[in-house]
Structure formats: C-alpha cells, structure tokens
Amino acid sequence: MHLSEHFPLADHHTFHVEANSRYWLEYTSIRDLHDFFNTTEYKDSPRLPIGSGSNLLFDGDYPGVLLHSSIVGSTVIRESDDAVWVRVGSGTLWDDFVETAVASGWYGAENLSGIPGEVGAAAVQNIGAYGAEVGQLIDKVEAYCIPDAQLQCIDQKECRYGYRQSRFKSDWMHQYVVCAVVFKLSKIPHLNLSYADLENAVGTGRSISLNGLRKAILKIRNAKLPDTNQMGNAGSFFMNPIVDQARYEWIKDRYPEVKSWIQSDGRVKLAAGWLIEQAGWKGRQLGRAGVHEQQALVLVNLGGATSKEILDLSARIQEDVQSKFEVVLQPEVQIVNGFL
Ligand SMILES: Cc1cc2nc3c(=O)[nH]c(=O)nc-3n(C[C@H](O)[C@H](O)[C@H](O)COP(=O)(O)OP(=O)(O)OC[C@H]3O[C@@H](n4cnc5c(N)ncnc54)[C@H](O)[C@@H]3O)c2cc1C
C-alpha cells in the first residue's frame, strides 16, 4: 500500500484539467483495503475508487482519498470445451485484457476493443460499444464491501446491468471497491457484426477473423474519437436519452431523420450526438472548452480549460437541447467534487 499526499491529478484523468487530491492510495491487495478501511485516521474523509479517470471530471481539488488498484494481470480459473473463465485484476487496463482474449482465441470482448480505462471500472460502468456490453461477459465481481469489511464474490445477476448502469452506480454506490472480475468468454467462434458501422467496415457478406474484427474496431475508433493525450476528453459526455413514444413521435414528425433505437419496453433511445448537432453545438467552443468537430457527443479540453468552462459548456448544451426537443440530457461523465 502506498499513500501519497497532495497528489496532482492532471495526468490521472483524461480531461487533463488541473486539480489535486488530498490523498492518493495505491492498493495492491485486499489486505491493503482492509487495513485502510480499518484505520480511524481517514474515516471522515470522502473516499472514491478511481481507475484511469476516463469517465471523470474533477471539479476542483478532491479533499479526500482516491483509491487506485494496482491489482493487475489475468488467470484462467476454469475451462470447458466451449468456454473459459478468466479472473482479471481490477487495475488491469481493459484493452490489455481484450488484446489477451483475442490473442487466445476467446470470443466476446472484441467489440469492446479500444475502450479506455481499467477492468474494475468496466464492471461498474457496464461499458458498451458496437452492440456489446461488458455485463454480458461477466460471471462474478470480486469486491471489497466497505460496510461489511470483507471481500464478496457477487454474481453477475445481482449486479443488475443495464445501459451504462449497475448497482455499483446506484443502490450500492460507495459501498464496494472492485478487486477482480471473472469473465466467461466463448471458445466457439462467433462474431457480432450487428452494428451498422461494423457491417460497413467489414463489407456485407464478407468473413473476418477475431483479430481482424478487433483491428477494424480500433481503426474506426481511432478515426472517430480524439486522442485524449492530444485533446482532453472523456468520450461521450452525455448518455443517449430514452424517451416515451409520445415524445419520440413529436420529434419524428418534425425531424424524420432522427437517429433512434426502439427499446424492448417500447420506449425509444435517441442519439444524444444527433440532438446536440441539431441544437447547433457541433464544432463550437465556449472559452477553452469545445464540442468536437466530428463527434458532437464528445466535449473537449481545447488546452488549459478549467472544469467550470467544461461544465458551463455542458449546461448550455443541455439548455438548448431541452428547449428544442424537450429532452433532458444526463451526463455520462461523473463530476467529482468534495461531496462524493
Ligand atoms: C476517448 C474515450 C472513449 C470512450 N469510449 C467508451 C465506449 O465506447 N463505451 C463506454 O462504455 N465507455 C467509453 N468511455 C468511457 C470510459 O472509458 C469508461 O467509462 C471506463 O469504464 C472508465 O474506466 P476508468 O478506469 O477510466 O474509470 P474512472 O473514470 O476512473 O471511474 C469510473 C467510475 O468507476 C468507479 N471505479 C473505478 N475503479 C473502481 C474500482 N476498482 N472499484 C469500484 N469502483 C471503481 C469510479 O469511482 C467511477 O465512479 C470512453 C472514454 C474515453 C475517454
């Protein structure tokens, strides 16, 4: 366990906004977590697990302890004729794990290639892309339960995964620190090319290998999304809003080209990037914060932006989308301030 004080955060979150954390704890084992949560010294400080900070925006200095996992690496713990179960440390980079899975001929994670961040956060966020979500691949989550002061092995079903949702983000918020995740991947060749972008990239009717699909996805992502080292950002700033039929019909009457996906419960998910573009924000800037020229859903730090500049921009976008479509955009990015 290693505890640092007055820890600079600009290189530990992908918006690269200047901020400090009062403390930064690097934990390498469950024992470290146990010891930390049993000391009285930091009991009243805010405490927050952090991965690569690719879904966070620090709004000012963090007055408490940020907990970062150095539990890394993966081990096959079980194997059958058609599947493999792999335990992966929460501090492992998500895309390193996908690379390992693809190189080993394990199917399931390839559509999630190139998503930034670490394995622990992936299980909290239920990361998703190109028609896949990580929750579908998770067998169990091994997490330290702060109230019970012990490690718990949580079944996938109990995590209640939904669109960018899990119980770690709702009723279990602030109760668990993820230490490892057990994934169940398939040994049976099967690729998911249902997403339109992928079909176009691969070419309808053409076959592609597991590694070929990973490479195609990495190529699409690199062409679409700004490199966080060159232009700070946290991917999609807002979630795609889900609206009822009446609101959808109202929008569709006026904008027949609206980008949307019907949900199993009859509601309709709208493309937040399309709404932002229609509200006139694509490519615009406010101070040193801007909306990316190719991806209206991605807010960027154009260089030296403060969190206030980024939050002012996001508030203006929310207002304009609401007044044009009567749809409320909710941030996907977690805004971190002293109250967390
Ligand atoms: C360029 C770019 C592209 C992106 N593309 C996608 C995409 O296609 N799909 C997608 O779903 N997301 C995408 N994201 C968002 C982001 O990559 C994911 O949300 C990712 O899971 C965040 O991982 P992280 O390690 O950076 O977590 P952080 O941002 O550090 O934390 C995210 C949340 O997880 C919690 N957390 C982190 N580690 C732990 C732990 N060990 N235990 C308990 N809680 C923990 C944090 O408290 C926080 O609430 C993108 C981001 C960027 C910058």
The ligand as a Gaussian input file, in Angstrom:
#p B3LYP/6-31G(d) Opt

LIG

0 1
 C      -11.956000       8.505000     -25.745000
 C      -12.928000       7.766000     -24.872000
 C      -13.769000       6.814000     -25.429000
 C      -14.673000       6.106000     -24.626000
 N      -15.464000       5.184000     -25.218000
 C      -16.348000       4.480000     -24.464000
 C      -17.183000       3.494000     -25.064000
 O      -17.118000       3.214000     -26.255000
 N      -18.055000       2.824000     -24.247000
 C      -18.138000       3.079000     -22.907000
 O      -18.942000       2.430000     -22.225000
 N      -17.336000       3.996000     -22.311000
 C      -16.459000       4.703000     -23.059000
 N      -15.666000       5.647000     -22.470000
 C      -15.811000       5.939000     -21.025000
 C      -14.787000       5.197000     -20.136000
 O      -13.748000       4.657000     -20.896000
 C      -15.444000       4.073000     -19.330000
 O      -16.479000       4.593000     -18.520000
 C      -14.438000       3.320000     -18.442000
 O      -15.026000       2.183000     -17.872000
 C      -13.861000       4.189000     -17.333000
 O      -12.773000       3.465000     -16.783000
 P      -11.728000       4.156000     -15.819000
 O      -10.799000       3.116000     -15.337000
 O      -11.122000       5.316000     -16.503000
 O      -12.690000       4.618000     -14.648000
 P      -12.801000       6.026000     -13.896000
 O      -13.218000       7.065000     -14.890000
 O      -11.588000       6.291000     -13.116000
 O      -14.025000       5.727000     -12.925000
 C      -15.316000       5.497000     -13.432000
 C      -16.242000       5.070000     -12.292000
 O      -15.860000       3.776000     -11.828000
 C      -15.568000       3.820000     -10.431000
 N      -14.436000       2.897000     -10.208000
 C      -13.241000       2.890000     -10.842000
 N      -12.485000       1.851000     -10.414000
 C      -13.213000       1.213000      -9.458000
 C      -12.987000       0.088000      -8.609000
 N      -11.848000      -0.612000      -8.643000
 N      -13.952000      -0.265000      -7.734000
 C      -15.134000       0.431000      -7.665000
 N      -15.403000       1.491000      -8.443000
 C      -14.458000       1.883000      -9.330000
 C      -15.223000       5.264000     -10.132000
 O      -15.467000       5.593000      -8.779000
 C      -16.182000       5.978000     -11.074000
 O      -17.469000       6.016000     -10.500000
 C      -14.747000       6.373000     -23.244000
 C      -13.876000       7.321000     -22.668000
 C      -12.979000       7.995000     -23.473000
 C      -12.045000       8.993000     -22.851000

